[in-house]
C-alpha cells in the first residue's frame, strides 16, 4: 500500500498546484521558462536515458527522471524517452542480476516480488506487475534476472508497463506544470491526465487487495 499512498500524495500535490495557479496564488511561468530552455540542448534526451539505465542497473529508482521529462517535454516525447530508458535500464539490470554473487542473490530472494515471479513468471504476471502502480521496477528487474525469466516476455511486459505508466504520469505532470499556458477553466477536458492517474491508482489498490492481500505471497 505504500506505493499507492505515494501516488495519492502525488495526485494531491498536482491538483493543488493546478488550483493554486488558477486562483493566482502560484505563477510558474517564469520558472518554466528557465527550465524549458534545457530542451534545446541535444544532449539532454540521451543523458536522461543513460541516467535511467545507470539507476536501474544499480537497483535505484530510475523513475525519478520522469519528473524532469514530464515538465520539459510534451507527454508523447517524454513518454518515449522514459520508455527507452526503462527498457534499456531493465535489460541492463536483468543481465547484471544474472551474475550476482550468492550473497546478493539471497538478499533479493527474500523479497515478495521474487517469490511471486518464482511461481508465476509468465507474460501476464510480468505485465501485471509492471503496470500496477507502486511496484518497484528495480526489484522486478533483479528478480527476473536471478530467476532467468524468459527474455521475450520480460521485454514485452517491460515495454507495455513503462509505456502505460509513462504516458499517464507524463501527461499528468505536464498538465499540472503547464496549466496556466492553456488559460482555460478547470474542466474534465483540461485535467483528464490527473483524473486518469487517480483512476490508475485506485485500480492498483483494488487489484492489490483482491489478488495479493489474501496470501503469504502478498505484496
N, C-alpha and C positions, 0 to 999 in steps of 0.2 A: 504493500500500500504506500510505501514511502515514495516510490517513483511517481505514482499518480498524484500524491499530495503536492509534489514539486510542480507538476503540470498545472494543477488547480491554482497554485500560487502564481505561476507564470501568467495564466489567463487573467487573474485578478489584476496583476500589475499592468498588463497590456490594456485591459479595459479601463483601468483608472487613468492611464496615460491618454487614451483617446478622449475620455470625458474631460480631463483637465485641459487638453488642447482646445476642445470645442468651446469650453467656458472661458477661455482666455487666461487660464491660470498657469499655463505652460506653453512656451514657444520654442519649438525645436528647430525652427527654420535655420537659424544661424549655425547651430551645432551640426545640422545635417549637411549644410554647405561645406563645412570644414571636414566632415567625414567622407562625403561622397567624392571629393577630389581624388581619393585613393583609387577609385575605379578607372582613372585614366592611366594608371601605371600598369604596364604589360605584365609585370612580374607578380602582381597580386593573385590572379587565379591559380597559377602553378604553385605559388607559395602556400596558398590556402589548402590546396590538395595535398602537398607534401607535408604540411603540418598535421593534417588529419592522419596521414599514413604513419608518421612518427608516433603520434599519440596512441593510436590503436595498436601499433606494434608493441608498445610497452604497457599495454593494458590500462591506458589512461583514457579519460572521456573525450574522445575526438569530436563529439557532437557540439562542444562549446564553440567551435568555429562557426556554427550556424548563425550565431548572433551577429557576427561581422558580415557574413554573406547576406543574411536576411535584411540587414539595414542598407547595405550599399547597392545591391543588385536587385533587378526585377525578380519576382518569385521563380520564374522558369529558369533564368540564368543561375540564380543562387542554388536552385534545386539540382541542376546538372553538375555544378561544382561540388556540392555536398555529396551527391550520388557517386561521382568519380572518386572523391577522396575516401568515401565509405567503403566502396568495393575494393579499391587498391589497399587500403589500410586493413580491411578484414582479411584479405588474402595474405598479406604480409604477416599478420598475427597468426593466422591459421598454420602457415608453414613454419613459422618460428616456434609455435607451441608444440609442433610435432617433434621438435628436437630438444625440448626442455629436459632438465635433469629430473631424476626421480623425486627429489625433494619438492621441486616446483610442481611437478605433476600431482603429487599427493596433496599439495595445498589447494589446487583448483578442483581436485576430485571431491572435495568436501562441500562444494557449492551445490545448491539445489538445482541450478540450471544444468550442471554437469550430470546430475542424477537423472534428470528428465531426458536429456539427449542420449544418455547411455541406454535407455529403454526405448526411446522414440526419437529417432534421428532422420526421419523421412522428410520429404519436401514440405508437407503440410504443417508438421510440427515446427520445423525451422522457420517457415514463413510466418506462422502464428507468433512465435517468439519475437521475430524481427519487427513485426507490425504492432505488437502490443505495446502501448505506452508505458514508459517507466522501466523497461528492461535494459540492463547494461549490455551494450553491444560487445564490449571487450570480453566479458565472461562467455558470451556465446562463441566468439571467435576462438578463444583459447580452448574451451571445452570441445568444440568441433575439431580443432587441430589435434588435441591429445587423443581423441577417440577415432581420429582419421575418418571422419564422416565423408561420404562420397562428395567429390568436389563439385559436380554439376548441380545437385540440389542445393548445395551450400551457396554457390554463386547466384543461382536463380532466386533463392529466398532472400539473399542479401540485397540484390537489385530491387526486388519488389518492396522490401521493408524500408530501405533508405529512400526510395522514390516516393512512397506514400507519406512517410514521416517528414521527409524533406520538404515536399510541396506544402503540406499543411502548416508546418512550423514557419517556413519562409514566407508564406502568404500572410500569416497572422502577424509576424514581426514587421514585415514591410508595410502592411496596412496601418499598424499602430504608430509607426515612426513617420509615416508619410501622410497621415490623415489630413493634416491642415492643407496640404497641397491640393486636395480634391475640392475643398471649400463646399462641401455638401452636408446635408443633415445626417444625423446618425440613424440609419435605417438598416434593415436586414441586408440590403444590397451592398452597403458600404462596410459592414462589419462581418460579412459572411465567413471570412477566414477565421475570425475569433470564435464564431458560433461552431464552425466545423471542428476547431481544436477542442472546444468544450465537449462536443458530442463524441469526439475521438477518445477523449479522456474518460468520459462516462462509460463508453463501451469497454474500455480496458478494465475499469473497476468491476463491471458486471461479469466479464469473462474470467477475471481472476477469482471472484467469489464462487462462480459456478463450476469451474473446471479444476482449480488448484487448491482452494482452501480446505477441501474435504479429505485430503490425503497427506501422507507423510512427505510426499514429494512436492508439497505446495510451495509456492514461491512467496 
